[in-house]
Amino acid sequence: MKRMTIGTLAAASGAKITTIRYYERAGLMPRPARTAGRHRNYSEDHLPRLLFICKARELEFSIEDIRKLLVLADAARPSCREVQCLTAIHVEKLRKRIVVLVKLEAMLSDAIAHCSEAPIIPCPVLKLLEATDC
């Protein structure tokens, strides 16, 4: 079985070394064996798991959701229904975030639209940032 250093695993996955260490601390990645010099010594099995985690993060699943998905993926007979339910909840959270982001984009675009080449006092963007309501 081919062994890899953390740098090799990072290069193969596109993840940063600090990210891999974080996933280990979070319990998403199994702890690798250590060399006599105490360096991490990853097996080939670590790469597909790391790629799974990276893809899940790209899809903006939370660490807790990824933990659940990993358990479901490792099961002898994964339940598609459980994965579907977890994903449906995630999609609903994304939809709510999209609504908020669209409102933020509109506010910022409006502030920019009220800016001009000539310096105006007060600057619409700064005025927006100085608003007292949160």
C-alpha positions in Angstrom: 0.0 0.0 0.0 1.4 3.4 -1.0 2.0 5.8 1.8 1.8 9.6 1.5 3.0 12.6 3.5 0.5 15.4 4.3 2.1 17.5 1.5 1.5 14.7 -1.0 -2.1 14.3 0.2 -2.6 18.0 0.0 -1.3 18.2 -3.5 -3.4 15.2 -4.7 -6.6 16.6 -3.2 -6.1 20.3 -3.8 -6.7 20.9 0.0 -4.4 22.9 2.1 -2.3 21.2 4.8 -4.0 23.3 7.5 -7.4 22.2 6.2 -6.4 18.5 6.4 -5.3 19.0 9.9 -8.5 20.7 10.8 -10.6 17.8 9.3 -8.5 15.5 11.5 -9.2 17.5 14.6 -12.9 17.7 13.7 -13.0 13.9 13.4 -13.8 13.8 9.7 -10.5 12.3 8.7 -9.1 9.3 10.5 -5.9 9.9 12.2 -3.0 8.7 10.1 -0.2 6.4 11.2 2.9 8.2 12.3 6.5 7.7 11.2 9.3 7.2 13.6 9.9 11.0 13.3 6.2 11.6 14.2 5.3 12.8 10.7 1.8 11.9 9.4 1.9 8.9 7.2 -1.4 8.7 5.1 -2.6 5.6 3.3 -4.3 5.5 -0.1 -7.6 5.3 1.7 -7.3 8.8 3.0 -7.5 10.4 -0.4 -11.0 9.4 -1.5 -12.3 10.3 2.0 -10.7 13.8 1.8 -12.1 14.3 -1.7 -15.5 13.4 -0.4 -15.2 15.9 2.4 -13.8 18.6 0.1 -16.7 18.1 -2.3 -19.2 18.3 0.5 -17.7 21.5 1.7 -17.8 22.9 -1.8 -21.5 22.2 -1.7 -21.5 24.1 1.6 -22.5 21.2 3.9 -21.7 21.9 7.5 -19.1 19.9 9.3 -21.8 18.2 11.3 -23.7 17.3 8.1 -20.5 15.9 6.6 -20.0 13.8 9.7 -23.5 12.3 9.2 -22.9 11.8 5.4 -19.7 10.0 6.1 -21.4 7.6 8.5 -24.1 7.0 5.9 -21.6 6.5 3.2 -19.6 4.0 5.3 -22.7 2.0 6.2 -22.9 -1.5 4.7 -26.1 -0.5 3.0 -26.3 3.3 2.9 -29.8 4.7 3.2 -30.6 7.0 0.3 -33.7 8.2 2.1 -31.6 9.5 5.0 -29.1 11.2 2.7 -32.0 12.7 0.7 -33.6 14.0 3.9 -30.4 15.6 5.1 -29.8 17.1 1.7 -33.3 18.5 1.5 -32.8 20.3 4.8 -29.5 21.6 3.5 -31.1 22.9 0.3 -33.8 24.7 2.3 -31.0 26.4 4.3 -29.3 27.4 1.1 -32.5 28.9 -0.3 -33.0 31.0 2.8 -29.3 32.2 2.5 -29.9 33.1 -1.2 -32.9 35.3 -0.2 -30.7 37.1 2.3 -27.8 37.4 -0.2 -30.1 38.8 -2.9 -31.3 41.5 -0.4 -27.7 42.3 0.5 -26.7 42.6 -3.1 -29.6 44.9 -3.8 -28.7 47.2 -0.9 -25.0 47.4 -1.9 -25.9 47.9 -5.6 -28.2 50.7 -4.7 -25.6 52.4 -2.6 -23.0 52.1 -5.4 -25.6 53.5 -7.9 -25.9 56.6 -5.7 -22.2 57.2 -5.8 -20.8 59.5 -8.4 -17.4 60.5 -9.7 -17.4 63.7 -7.6 -16.9 63.1 -3.9 -20.2 63.5 -2.2 -20.8 63.8 1.5 -21.9 61.5 2.9 -20.8 58.6 0.7 -23.8 56.3 0.2 -21.8 53.1 0.9 -20.3 54.6 4.1 -23.7 55.9 5.1 -25.1 52.3 4.7 -22.3 50.9 6.8 -22.8 53.5 9.5 -26.5 52.7 9.8 -27.5 52.0 13.5 -30.0 49.3 12.8 -28.6 45.7 12.8 
